[in-house]
Structures are given as C-alpha cells and as structure tokens.
Amino acid sequence: MKKQNNTTIKAHLTRSALYLLLLLAVCAIPFALAQRNANNRSVAPAPSRNFNPATAPPSTEADQAQPTQPTVSSGAIGVPSIVPPFPKEPQVVLYDQYDNASDFATLSATFSDFPLFNSDLADDFVVPTGQTWNVQSIDADGVYFPFNGPANSFNVFFYADNAGLPGTQVYSATNQPFSVVGTTFSVNLPSMAVLTEGTYWVEIQANMTFLPNGAWFWRDRTVQSNQGAAWQNPGGGFGVCPTWAQKTTCIPLTGGPDQVFRLNGTTGGGTPTPTPTSSPTASPTATPTATASPSATPSATPSATGSPTATPTATPSGTPTATATPTGTPGVCVRGQGYWKNHPDQWPVTELQLGNVTYDQQQLLDILHQPVRGNGLVSLAHHLIAAKLNIAAGADPSCIEETIAEADALIGDLVVPPVGDGYLAPRDVEAIKDILEDYNEGRLCASSCDQSPEPTATPMARRGRPNPAPRPR
C-alpha cells in the first residue's frame, strides 16, 4: 500500500512539473535569437529590459513610458531576422504592419496536451471605403519558445469588428500548412477571404504539442494602428481574459499594442465571405495532421470556388464553416458522378472540400475511380463530389444545401480512400447518399442534362421511394 501511495504522489508531482514548465514558457523568460536582422526596414530600438514581466516593474522611467506587455510574453527575442519579399503579381500587399517591431512577442497557440492554455491573439485593420479585398495569404513575424517547434499547423481567422474587439467570425482556415523564412511565418489561404469595406480583425494561431515542441509567439509592434491587438484565453489556464479584451489590458507588460503582420492578395471582384454564426471561442483544440504531408492544402470552408492548389496529400482542416452556396443559374442542368469522372476537362473548379479535408483534382478523380467495396465513405464521397461540381457549374443548390452540410459533418476529418483510409458503414450514409444521388440525377430542384425535366412536382426516386421534399435553408 505504501508503494502504491508513493507512485501516486510521484504522478502528481510529475503533472505539476509539466504545468509549471508551461507557465514558465508563456511568461517572459528572456532568450535571444541566433540570427539578427540585417534589413533596412524601420524597427523600434531594442529595449534593454531583462526581467519577468509577470513580477518585475520596468527598471527605468523610459521603460515605464513604453506600452505595457502581457504576462504571456516570449521575453526579449531580438529584431526580426528578415522582412518578407513582396508577393508575386497579380497579388499585392493589401495591408502592412511589418515595421516598428518589438523585442517581445505574445502567445497565439493551441495545445493538444495543455488545452486550458489555448490562446487567441488578433489585430485589426481597415478595408477602405469602396474597396473589396481578396486576401490570399498572411505573413507574420514570430518565434518558438521555450523549445524550437515546429508547429503542427496554423489557423487563420478573420472577424468582423464588434465595438473595438473581434466579433463574428467571417472566415476560418484551420490546420493549414505553412512556410518559414527567418522569423517570418507565411500561410497561403486555401480559398480567398473576400472582405468588403469596413473594420476587421485577423488572427494567426499555431497548433502545437507543447511537449516537446513548445509554443508560438506572434511578435509585438510598438506602434498602434486602429484599435490595437486583442487577446483571450478561453480555457482559463492563465486566469485572465477568458473572452476577448484589449491585449494591453489582459497582459500588463507588453512589447507593444499591435502585432507585426502583412496581408497579401488582390482587390476588386469576388463575393464577400459569408458571416457564419459566432462561436463562443476562437480556439479549436489543436489536432495533429491526419496525414504527414508538407504540401497539403486543407481548407476551412467546403467551397467550390477556392484558388487551385497542387496538393499531393490531403489534410484535415478543422470544423467546416459556413460557405456561400452559389445562387445557381435557372436552367443549368446537373450530371451524375459518371460524367464528372470521365470529363475532368469540364470541371468548373480544381479542388473541393469533403468534410474537413481539401482535395485537388487528381485526388478527387482517384476517389471517383475508387471501388466502393462496402465502404460507405467512398460511396458518399462519389455523390458529394458530383453535387458540389454541379453547384460550382451553376446548378440550383436550394434543395440540397442542408444535405451537403450533413454529408460534410458526417465525413469530418476522415480522409477518403484511396487518398486515405477512412471508413463509414454503408447504413450510416445511405439516406444522405440517396438524396445526393437524386439531386445529381435531376430528380430534385435541377433537371438532368441527359433528359427533359420531369413534369411532376414530386417525381419518384429510384427504388420506389417518394423523393424527399426540399428542405428549408
């Protein structure tokens, strides 16, 4: 009995030590970058402070005059090692805060092993009157600490403004691949974030496994533009700001009120990104990538209008968010999966999202040619691909939107064979699969390209079933 008690005590001590290590990591433990910046961009002078901002006050009057920093700071990290080059045409820099960098950075990460410490950090920007921005990528300066990473993936969120803080989420791209040059972390969005005039907030957040990879910190900026950055810790691990608040309020000792980042893309055209229902937290728990692939291009929205990207391996991209469904052109007919399988040159898009995973055209063709062999996931994917291609081509989606959402939710993070090894029982998908099949065969709100529209308002589906009535949106 005594031996068993000792074992229990050791387990508690080990767990306590891990939490202590995390707290030390997100407090301001100073460390220097191995590489210093050699560029000519305007950068604020590096403060000489070397203290724990959770406990120590600034040592000089000059320090006290500087903006305060949060307790979840990286500590002194030096200036950025590189400023990213301008994007290639036709993209331009839409918004630029890559200047006045601080020596400190603020936590913006989720943790698969310490979810209570998941933290969100967002900064605001303004789309000028009369303009529409098609945001295609984000560059952000940051560092790993106390270990050298890497992150599993990154999330990018855009929010509408709500009285000077992030409000309703209007765009979500989770579990995205990323690239690193110096201290610049870049994420290409799987589909454009289309933003009309107004104030918005952008968040870039790393998905981490703290042990052994550490955490990611987004570099602070000493100059404030607009409202200044906002921060939250929904899990309550830090005991401050469980909901959005000004960063300088949550974290009294900060390296600056803003963050260093840049948005790239094009202007004009596009359909504004829809506004889904606001969720209570912007911090999804980080999950490891389902398939090891450095070049995967997942998408946060089951959209058929994203920018084509060559992706040899599919990757989960978190909970799907609402996506605007094309209005549809009256008279545009639909085609079955067999047509799309054999006519890839007629596809209106070159990538689609099934569940939480985005696939390129070749992967989708591989799925369409994959025998069902008793796997309901494959059967469901065949009809879901056809339905999304029909809608992307302009067919009326009004009677099938809810069914498509149900299919995506059912698939979730499963990766469809032969790209992955996901599986669903045929009985679990049959009802949804049959409705999708009816739509693709022209039995619902769009007629088939292979036959004239049926004269009756309620045509009979195959197997003698009455066709389901269109569901309300």
HUTADA-V415036 format. One record per helix or strand of 2 or more residues. SS is the DSSP state (2 for helix, 1 for strand). FROM is the first residue (numbers start at 0). LEN is the number of residues. If there is no record, write none. Layout:
ss={SS:SS}
from={FROM:FROM}
len={LEN:LEN}
This chain:
ss={2:2:1:1:1:2:1:1:1:1:1:2:1:1:1:2:1:1:2:2:1:1:2:2:2:2:2}
from={1:60:91:100:108:114:118:152:164:178:183:209:214:229:244:246:257:260:336:343:350:356:360:375:400:425:461}
len={25:5:5:7:3:3:27:10:12:3:25:4:7:3:2:4:2:7:6:3:4:4:8:17:11:15:3}
